[in-house]
Amino acid sequence: MSETPLGAEQASEGFVECASYLLGFISGSDAKNEATAALVAHHLSEKDVDTAAELADELKDPNERDRQLIWVIGACVDLGDDDYAFQLQEALEMDSRKSEGMTRIAVHLAKRGDFEKAKEIAMGSFESNDALSQIAVYEATAGNLAASLETIDRIDYPKFAVDALLSIASGLNPESIEFKAGEILSRAETEAAKIDFLEERIKAQMDIGFAYLALEDADQAKRVFASVVDRAKNLETAEGEGFVSSAAIGLVRTGNIEEADEALDLIKDRTQAAACLYGFSRVFKNDGDNEEATDALTDALDLLSSQGPSDIRDSRGFQNVAISIAGELQSHNLDEEAMEAVGLVDGDQARIDAYTLLGAVLCSNGRFSDASALVEKLPSDDEIAPFFVGLGDAAIPISEEEALGFYEKAAEALEQVGQTIRQSMLRDDLSDRFLKLGAADRARELAGENLANISAIRDTAEQITALLRLRVVYESLDMQVGDEEREVFRNIVKTANW
């Protein structure tokens, strides 16, 4: 073991000091980028832009260096240090990042209300459309809707105009006299019609349709969704069927079931059709029609079950739809059908996802024992702790006592988690959850255990991120760094110097 170098003693004084010291022992580019990003984020949270910039500037990868410096640029503008922001922007190496840096400055100027300066800078960026779109939204949020619409007039690429108008409409005061949200959406339709790329135009129209639904304007929403179906049905692609599916679900939400069924009939891929029926079922359930909801779900399950391996166009999409349908069937307490849907799922991770979802749904229905029993179906003991964390989260609205019990089971299973870094993350998560439920002593106990756990992590970049994450937990628990913590830091430093 080599002699501990100068600065090692200071590294034992705290989480950030130890993490900063360890950074010098990382040689790999990707690991260095990851660890530096964690430290930069920490220093920005402390409003220490100088240290954050110094760390980012030391990176050898020019793309990553510029990317992290752009974070600092935004923070500088937020703090009112525009001169430093422009200085850092000039220091960016890559042309694409230079443009991104200018956009970041412009958007953050708008965020603090300096709109004219923001627009002036935005017009000098290659990403001016994106910047102006975001500036317009900030103007509208500040109550300058007329100025916001004038800013949108300066946008050359209609997609960004649509994005801005949708954001503005969603946040517009319903009592506004000068401008109505419906008028804003009508303008968004006009801009969407200018989009050259058909798929992009249809996607914009879809978003507008759902925006009308949010305004409870079913007639306008129906009109837009019908138009989407009419355009998308001729694409004869997976993306086209996805558009038809989403529009059909929108039509159900407007109460136009017959038109929705006609759109559903246009979908040839059975997995996509099943996904559409799953969407129907969610709408029916929200409307209180559980019979129609379960009928749609069982039809969706039949469609999935009818497919052989050669019929499945997208295996991951098939798995996701099957898991979603399983969870929704379970929400109606259709246990056998839910398990039938899980039986269609292939692969350990997909099964873990399915049983985790079923467990959460069972907890939401107050069936805590049945949820807990699903742990026996997990393919690996490695997943027991995160499984019980998920059950605890789902149980909170029903019973905090049950939630605490699930979290305790998760804590008891931590040693079965194979990856030390994953153990550390779970301990942090559990500390946070115990604290929120009033079990501060248990939270502190887990936080204390986690520091020893972090000392066993062999990947230095992971060790740095774990130390910085635990620092936040200590702060939330009002825990101070004492002699025990300093001893652990010393051991970490000594290990790094071997």
N, C-alpha and C positions, 0 to 999 in steps of 0.2 A: 504494500500500500504506500502510495506516495505521500509526502508531507502536505498537510492542508495548506493551500496557498493563501496569500494575503487577501483579506476580505472574507475569509471563511467564517470568522467569528461573528462578523456583522450579519452574515447570512443566517445565523441561528436566532436572530432577534424577532423574526416574524414570517408570516406566510409569503408576503410579497418579496421580502429580502431573499428568502430561500429560493423562491421560484426564479427570481432575477439571476441569482448566482448560478443556478442549474442551467440556464440558457446557454452559457458559455461552453457547456460540455456536449452540445448537440452539433453533429457534423452534417447529418443528412438534410438536404434542402427541404423536402416536404415536412419533415418533423420540425425543422427550424421555423418554417412558415407558420405551422400550426401553433407552436408554443409562443412565438412572437405575437401572433394575432390575439392570443389570450391575454398577454401582458399589455398590449396596446389597448385592448378593450377595458382592462382594469384602470389604466392610467387616464383614459378618457372619462371613465365614470367618476374619477376624482378630479376632473377638469385640469389635469396636468398634461397639456398639449406638448410641452417641450420634450418631456421624457418619451411620450408616445411617438413623436416624430423622430427622435433619435433612434429608437428601437426599430421603427419601420425602415428608416434610411439605411440601416446596417444589413438589410437583407440582400443577398446576391441575385435572387431571382427578380429581374426588373418588373415583370408583370405583377408579382405579389407585392413587391416594394411599393409600386405606385398604387395598387389597390388599397393597401393599408394607410398610405399617406392621404388618400382621398377621404378616409374616415376622419383623419385628423383635420383635414381642411374644413369639413362640415362642422366639426366641433369648434374650430376657431371662429367661424362666422357666428355660430350660436353664442359664443362668448364675447362677440363684438370686436375680436382682433382680426379685422379684415386684412390688414397689411401682412400679417403672418400667413393668412390663408392664401393670399396671392403669391407670396414668396414660395410657399410649398407647392403651389400649382405650377409655378415656373420651373420647379425642380423635378417635376415629373418627366420621365424619360420617354415613354411610349406615346405616340401621337393619339391613339384611341383613348388612352387614359388622360391625356391633357384635355381632350374634349369633355370627358366625363368629369374631370376636376372642375372645369368651368361650369358645367351643369350643376354640380353639387353646390358651388358657391351661389349661383343664381337662385336655386331652390331654397337654400337655407336663408338667403336674404329675404326672400318672399315669406318664409316661415316666421321671420321676426318683424315683418310688415314693411320692409323697404322695397316696395314693388317696382318703382321706376328704375332704380339701380339694378334690380334683379332682371328686368326685361332687357335692359341695355346689355348686360353681360350675356344673357341667354342668346341674344341675336348674334353674338360672336362665337357661338358654339356650334359644332357640327350636329349636336343633338338638340338643336333649338326647339324642335317640335315637342319633344318630351319635356324640356324645361318649361316652355310656355304653357303646356297643359297643366303641369303641377302648379305653376305660378297662378294660373287662372283659378284653380280650386282654392288656393290660399286667399286670393282676393275675395272670392265669394264668401268664404268662411268669415272673413273680416267684415262682411256687410257691403262690400263694394261690387255688387252684382253687375251693374252696368259696365264698370271698368273690366270686370272679369270677362264679359261677353266680347268686349272690344279686343281683349287679349286673345281670345279664341279665334277671332277673325284673322289674326296674324299667323295662325298655324297653317302650314302648307299641306301636311299629311292628315287627311280626314280622320284616320283611326284615333289619333291623339285628341282631336277635337271631340270625338264621340266619348272617349274615356273621361275627358274633363266635364262634359255636359252631364254624363251619367252621375258622376260624383257630386256635381253641383245640385242636380235634381234630388238626389237622395238626402242631402243635407238642408234643403230649402225649407224655410219656415212655412208651414201650411197656411198661415194667416197672411203671408206676403200679398200685398195688393198690386205692387208694380209688376211682379213677375210670378207666374204660376208654374209649378213643377211640370204640369202637362205641356205648357208652351216650350219649356226647356227640352223636354223629350221629343217634341215635334221637331225642334231644331236638330236634335241628335239624329233623328231619322233622315233629315235632309243631308246631313254630313255623311251618314252611313252609306247613302246611295251613291256617294262619290268615290267610295273605296273600290279600287280596280280589281283586287284579288277576290274572287267569288267567295271562297271559304271564309276569308277574313270579313267580308261584307255580311255574310250570313251570321257569323258569330256576333258581330256588332248588333244586328237586328234582334238576335236572340236575347242579348243583354238588355236591349231596350224593351222587349216584351216583358221580361221579368221586372223591369223598373216600373212599367205600367201596373203590373200586379201589386207591387209594393205601394202604389198610390191608390189601390183598390179600384182601378179603372179597367174592369173586366172586358168591356167592349173593345177598347183600344188594344188591350193585350191579345184578345182573340184574333183581331185583325192582323197583328204583327206575327203571331205564331202560325196562323194559316199561311201567310206569305212565306215564312221560313220553310214550312213543309213543302210548299209548291216549288220553291227553288232547290231545296236540298234533296228532294226525291230523285232528281235527275243526275245527281253526282255519281251514283253507283259506286261509292267507296265506303269504307268503314267510317270515315269522318262524316260523310253525308248521312249515314244511318244514325250516327250519334246525334246529329242536329235534329233529325226527325224525331228521335226518341225524346230529347229534351223539350222540343216543341209540343209533342203529344202530352207530356206531363204538364206543361204550361196550360194546354187546352183543358185538361181535367180540372186544373185549379180555377179556370174561368167558368167551370160548370158545363162545358160543352163536351159531354161524354161521347156522343156519337161521332163528332169530328175527331176526337182523340183516338177512338177505336179504329177509325179509317186510317189515321196516320200509323197506328200500330201495325196494321195489316201490310203496310209498305215495307216493314223491316224484315229482311230475309234471314239475317244472322240470328240464330236462336238465343245466343247469349245476350245480344243487344236487346232483343225482344223481351227476354226475362228481366233485364235491367229496367226496361221501360215499365213493365208490369210492377216491379218493385217500387218504382216511383209512383205509380197509380195507387198502390196500397198505402203508401205513406200519406198521400193526400186524403184518401178515403178515411183513414184512421183519424187524421187531424179534424176531419169533418164529423167524426162520431159514427161513421158507418162501418162498423167492425166486420159485418158480414161481407160487404163488398171488398173490404181490405183483405180478408183471409182468402176469399175466392181468387183475387188477383195474385196473391202469394202462392197459393197451391198451383195455379196455372203456370206461374213463373218456375216453380220447382219442377213441374212436369216437362217444361221446355228444356231445362238444364239436364234433367235425367235422360231425355230422349237422345242426347248427343253421344256419339262415339268419339274416340280420339281424333279421327280424321275429320270430324265435323267442326272441331273447335279451332277457330281462327286465331284466337289470342288466349293462350293458356293462363297467363297472369290475370287477364281480364275475367276469364271464366272463374278463377279462384276467388277473386274479389267479389264478384256478383253472388257466388254461392255463399260466401261468408256473410254478406249483407242480408241475403234472404234468410239464412239461418237465424241471424239475430232478430230479424223482424218477425219471423214465425215464433220465436221464443217469447217475444214481447206480447204475443197473443196467447201464451201458455200452451202452444202446440208443440209439446216436447218431442213427440215421435217424428213429426215432420221436420223440426229443427235439426234433430240428429241425422235425419235422412239427408238434409242439405249438407251437413258437415261431412257425411260420408262421401260426398262428391269431391271433397277437397283432397289434394295430393301434396305431400311434403310436410316435414316436421314444422317448419315455421308457419305455414298456412294453417295447420291444425292448431298450433299455439294461438294464433290470431283468432281463430274461430272459437275456441274454448274460452279465451279471455273475453270475447264479446258476449258469448252466451252467459258467462258468469256475471258480467256487469248488468246484463238485462235482467237476469234472475234477481239480483240485488235490488234493482229498480222496482221490481214487483214484490219485494219483501220476502223473497224465498232464499234466505241467507244460507240455510243448511244445504239446499240443493246446489247453490252456487259453489259452496266450499267443496262439495263432493266431486266437482269437476276436476279438482287438482289431480285426482287419480288417473285422469285420461291424458295428462301432459306427457309428451314423449321423453322429457328430460327433467331431472331434479333441478337442473340449472335454471329452470323457468318458474320454480315455485314461488320464489320471493317476488318477482315482478307481477306474477299472477295475483297474489294476495294484495299487492299495492293497488292494482286495478280494481279489485273487489272493494277495497276500502274506499276508493274514490267514488265508486258507484253507490255505496251504502250511505254516504254522508247525508244526502237529502232525506233519507228515510230514518236512519238511526246512527247518531254519532258514536254511541256505545258499540254497535256492531262494527262500525268503521275502525274504531280503535282496536277491536279484537282482530280484525283482518290485518291491520298494520303490525300488530304484535306477532302474528303468524309470519308475516313477511320478514320481520327482523330476526325471528328464530331460524329462518331458512337462508339467511345471508351467507353463511359459511358454505352452502352448497353451490353458490354461484362461482363458476370456474374462473372467470376473468377478474383479476383484482381491481382493475379500473371500473368494471361494471359494478362490483361490490361497493366501491367508493361512491359512485353516482347514486346507487340505491340508498346508501346510508344518508347521503345528503337529502335525497327526496323524502325519506322517512323522517328525518329530523324536522324538516319543514312542515310535514303533515302533522306530526305529533304536537309541534308548537301551535299550529293553527287550531287544534282541537283541545288546547289547554294543558297538554301533558308536557310542560317545558322541561321537567327533570329527565324524562325519558329521552326527549330530544337532545339534551345536553350530553346524556350518556352515550348516545349513538354518535354524536359529533366527536366526542373524545376518543371513542373507539376508532373512528375513521382516520384520525391522524396516524395512528399506528398502522392501519391498513394501507395508507398512502405510502408509508416508508417501504412497503414491500413491492410497490410497483416498479418494474424494471425498465419500462420505456420512459425515458426522461421527459419527452414532450407530454405524455399522458400524466406524468407525475406533476409537471408544472400546472397543467389545466386543473388537475384535482386539488392542488394546494390553493389555487385562486378561487375555486368553487367553494372549498371548505371555509376559506376566509369570510365569504359572504354569509355562510351559515353561522359561524362564530359571531359575527356582527349582529345578525338577527336575534341571536340568543343572549346578547350582552355578555359573551364569554371573553375573557382576557387571555392573552398569551402569558403563560406562567413558566415555572421551571420545568415542568413535565414536557410541555410543548417545545421548549428550547432544547431539551435533551434529544427529542426526536429530530428536530431540525439539524442538530449537530451530527447525528447518525446518518441522516440523509446526505449531508455534505461530505462526510467521511467516505461513504459508499461511492459517491460520485468521483472521488479522488483516487479510488483504487486503480 
